[in-house]
Structure formats: structure tokens, C-alpha cells
Amino acid sequence: MKNLVANLNQLFAEFQKDAEAQVENGNKAAGARARKTSLAIEKALKEFRKVSIETAK
């Protein structure tokens, strides 16, 4: 569970950095990286929900 949370924190930090680079500087490559990271965040959140439900039982 701790690993999942640490991974999510890292993914959020990467997403924030790339999204800001796209918005502030118009960096198209950063936008692509942010979109890719958002998909990884989605998968990690699904895994977190799964583990969280198992832990709560």
C-alpha cells in the first residue's frame, strides 16, 4: 500500500511538471508526456482502489 501511494505521488509530480510546461511555455512534448502520465495515474488509482478494498475487509 505504501508503495502504491509513493508511486502515485511521483506520478502526480511528473504530471504537474509536464502540464505546467505545456500551459506556461506551450511545450507540445510536455503535453504528450502529461497525457501519458495521466494514463499511468489512472491505472495506479485503479490498483489503489483494489488494494484498499482488500485491506478494508
C-alpha positions, 0 to 999 in steps of 0.5 A: 500500500505504501508503495502504491501511494509513493508511486502515485505521488511521483506520478502526480509530480511528473504530471504537474511538471509536464502540464505546467510546461505545456500551459506556461511555455506551450511545450507540445512534448510536455503535453504528450508526456502529461497525457501519458502520465495521466494514463499511468495515474489512472491505472495506479488509482485503479490498483489503489482502489483494489488494494484498499478494498482488500485491506478494508475487509 
